[in-house]
Amino acid sequence: MKRTGYLFTYLLLLTVAGIVVLFLMPLSAHPFPNLLPAIKPLGFFLPLLASLVLYPVFITVSVTVSGDDLLIRKGFGQRTRIRFDDILGYNEQAAGSKWAPEKKQLTIYTQTEWFSILETHFTGYADLKERLTQYGKPVPFRQGLNRGETRLLRGFVLGYVAFIAGLVWLGYAAYTPATPSHKTHRLQATIDEVRIIKSGKGRPLGAAFRLNEYPQFSFRATKKEFGDEVLSLPDQLRTGQTVQLTIMEQDFARKLTGTDALSFGDKFDDFTQINVFRIEAAINDSRLALTANTPPHADTHTRPVLWVLGAVAGLLIAWTCWVWIDRHQMRQILLRINQSASGN
């Protein structure tokens, strides 16, 4: 259990550090590329952290009998001393796997505490069962939560809600309205590479230019903006050829020359990607001129409506967990056990 506790602490600190870094990066003056890869690992660590919280909480590590009471120790060092006279009920049910279906689990209930003993974890299971079932009465099985477990799980749910709220704030803060703008810049440079950009499923999305003068940036002309004609650019243009690309003036000032600071939204996704709205180049005796079917506009970076819908789904999950926690507090469990007993 110590190793589990160390792993839990490590993942907790890693998650907190990731969240702090995630929300501090856009506030920094340094141009960090693409915050999205920082968000995705958190989606993995949080469920893993939850599983590490939930698993040890309900596991009884040791039971020590001493005179008229017993000391129960659960995961994360939870220690509770229970008098035998405080036992109100017990339940034994099958808890084995398909390899050992005959294994049993004994659950004991008091006014404020509950614990389960697995036959596979305790060599003295039969003796413990004989001693503990002398008190209380047989009752239906109910999953319970003592006060410490309730606080722990509620704290995790509240942290999850705070994380969701932070993501919604991030989505709105990074959003840039896609209002048309006439402030454009005609960039003349030589081509290093023209390639087709594809989706994860291999569907062509457009063409991307890499220029000798700005090798760290990718100038993108999407199929959505230019149509299928843009897909033939790698065959029409060659390395070393001069090309004129019309981009947003703010992209030129913020990204290429650095005269203006990057916006919050620029740091949210990959700021090395720059949208193109017109392409001009000489091809033999003719001139290539492709214009986007929409006016030049800033990249929106995020779609806040989708972030809100995702947050609503996350809040529904959090609310469901909160209700589950409330329904499994010991006072609720004892009430339902008594109702079941009176019904019989």
N, C-alpha and C positions, 0 to 999 in steps of 0.2 A: 504493500500500500504506500510505502514511502516513495517508491519510484513513480507511482501514479500521481502522488501529490506534487513531486518535483516537476513532472511533465505538465500537470495542470498549471502550476505556477509559471512555468516557462511559456506555455501557450497564452496564458492570460497576459503576461508582460509583452509578449510579441504582438498580440492583438491590440492592446492599448497603444503600444508604440506605433503600430501601423495606422491606427485611427488618428493619432496625434499628428504623425507625419503627413497623412493624407490631407488633413484640413489646414496644416501650416504651409504646405508646399505652394498653393496658389497665392498665399500672402507674401511669399518671398520675392525679392527683386530678381533672383536668379532664374533664368528660363529653364524650368524642368520640362522634359518631353513626356507627354502622355501620362496623365494620372490614371487612366482606365486600368492598366495592369496592376496598379496599387489597390484598386477597389476589388478586383476579382479574387485575389487570394483571401481577402477578408471574408468573402462569401463561403470559402472553404473552412477557414479557421474557426468561425463562429459556431457552425454546427458541430465541428469536432470538439470544440471547447464545451459545448452543451452536453455532448455525449459523455465527456470525461467528468462533468459535474454530476450528471444524473446517475451514472453507473455506481460510483462508490457511495453515494448518499444513502442508498437503500440496502447496502450490503453489511451484514453483521460480521465483524472481523473476529470478535472474541466474546465469550460469556464466562464470567468468573462468579462461581457460587460461593458465598461467604455468610454462614449463619442463616439469618432470616431474610437476606436480600441477595441480589446479584448485580454485578457490574457489567453493563453492555457497552461495547465499543464498536462504533460503526466507522465508515469511511471518513477520511479527513480528520480523524482524531475525535469524533463526537463520543463523549462518555456520558452515560446516564446510569444512575443507581436506582434500582427498583426493588421494592419490598414485595415478597411473595403475596402478602395480603392485598396488594394493590392490583393484582391481576384480575381483570374483569371477564376476559374470555380468551379462547384459543381456537385455532383452526389448523387442521392438517390436510394437505392436499398434495397431489402428485406434482412434482417439479422436475422430473427427470427428462432427459433427451430421448431420442428414438433409440439410442444405444443402451440407455439405462432407464426405461420408463417406470421402473418400480421405485425409484428414489423419491423421497418425500420432503416436504417443506412445512415446518411448524411455525405458525405466526401467533404471537402473543400480543394482547391489547391491554393497556391500562387507561386511566383517565386522560393522561397527557402524552403517552408514549406508545410505540409499537415497535416490534422487531421480528424478523424472520430468521429461522435457523435452517440451513440447508443440510440435508443428511450427507451430502457429498463433501461438505466443508468441515464437519465436526465428527471426530471419531467417537465421542461419547454421546451421540445423538439420542440413542435409546434411553440412556440414564437421564439426560436432560428432559426428554419428553415425559418420562414417568414422573419426574419431580414437578415440572411446570404445570402439567395437566391436572394436578391435584387441586389447583385453585381455579376459580372462575368456572365458566361453562362453555360448551361448544357453541360457536357462532359462525355465521357465513363469512367467507373471506372478503376483506375489503382492503384495498391499497390505502395506506395512511401516510400522513405527513406530520411530524412533530413540529414544535415551534421553530427550532433551528433550521430544519429542512425547508419549512415554509418561507422563512426570511431569505434563505440562500436562493431558492428558485425564483422568488419574487424579485430579488435583486438582479438576477440574470435577465428576467423579462423586462424590467425597467431599463437595464442597460441596452437591451435589444431595441426597445422603443426609441431611446436616445440616439442610437446609431441610425435608425431609420429616419428620424427627424433631421439628423446631420446630413444624410444623403440627399434628402429633399432640398435642404438649404443649398447644398453644393450644386444640385441640378439647376436650381433657379439662378444662383449666383453666376454660373458659367454660361447661362443662356444669353445669346445675342440675337435680338430681333432681326429677321431677314428682310429689312427694308431696302428697296432699291437705292442705289447710290451711283452718281455720275463721276465720283472721284476715283478714277482708275489710273493705272500707270502702264505704259507700254514698255515692256522689258525686252531688250535686244541682247541676245547671247548666242553662243554656239552649242550645238547639241552634243552631249556625251553619249546619251542612250535614250531611245524611245521604246517603251515596252507596254504590253497589254496588262492591265491590272484585273485580277479575277477575284471572285468571292470564294469563300471557303469550299463551296461545292463545285468550283471550276467555271462558274458562269462569268463571261466577260463583262466588266463594269465600265471600262473606258481605257484611256491611255495615260501614261505617266512619263513626263520629261525629266531627265537629269541633265543639268547644264554644267558646262566646264567652269563657269564663273561662280556657280553656287552649288557645289557638289553635295552638300549636306541636306539640300532641300529637294522635295519631290513636287513637281508642278503637274496637277491633275486636271484632265479634261474628261468628264464623265459621259457615258453613253446617254444617261438621263438628260443631260444638258445639251449635247451636241448631236445625238442620234447615232445610228450605226456607222456613219461616215468616219467617226473618230477611230474606229477599230482598224482602219486601213492605214493609219499614220505610220506605224512601224515599217510598212512596205514602201511608203512614199518618201520618207525623210531618212537622211543618212547621218552618220557620225561626222562631226566637224562642220555641219551645215549651219548657217545663220538662221535664226528663227525669232519672230517677234511674238511675245505672249502678253496679252492684256490681263492684268491682275488688279486686285483692289489696291488703292493707294495706301490704305492702312496696313495691308500685308507687306507692302514694300517698305514702309517706314518702321513697322514693328519687328519684322522678321529678317528682312534682307540687309537693311542698313543699321538697324538698332537705334535709330534716332528717337523713336517712341517706345515706351515700355510695353511689354506684352500685357494683354488684358487677362482678366481672370479666366475667361473662356479659352483663350489661346493656350493656357497651360493645362486645361482640362484634358483635351485630346492631343493628338500628335501635332505640335506646332510646326514641325518640319514639312507638313503637307500644305500646299498652297493651291487654291482653286483657280483655274484659268477660264476666261470668258471669251477670248478671241485668240485665234492662232493664224499667223501669217508667215509664209515662207515661199521662196522661189523654187519652182520645180521645172527644170529644163527651161523652156521658153514661156511657160505660164506661171501664174502665181496662185498659190493655195491660200484661201481665206475661209476659215470656218468661224462662225459666230454662235455663241450659246443661244438657246431659244428663250432664255429668261434674262432680264436685266442684271447687270453686276450687283452682287449683294454679299454681305458678310456671312460667314459660316455661322449657323445657329449654335453649333457645338452640342447642344442637348435638346431634348424634347420634354419640357417640364410636365406635360400632361401624362406621358408614359411613366415618368418618375412618381407622380402622384398616384397613379393607378397601382404601380408596384408597391408604394408605401401603404396604400389601403389594404392590399393583400397581406403585407407584412403585419399590419396592425390587427387584422382579423386573426392571424396566427397567434399574435401576442395576447389578444383578448381571450382566445380559446384556451391558451395555456394558463392565463390568470384565473379563468373560471374553473379549470381543472384543479388548480392548486387550492382554490377556495373550497371546492367540494370535497377535497381529500384531507382537510384539516381534521384533527382528532375529534373535535366536538361534532363535526358532521358525520364522521365515520361511526362514532358511538351512537348517534341518533338513528342512523340507518340500521345499525346492528340491532338496536332495541326495537325498531319498527318491524324488522324481519322476525325477531323472536316473538313479539306480541302477535304477529300475523299467524305464526305457527301454533 
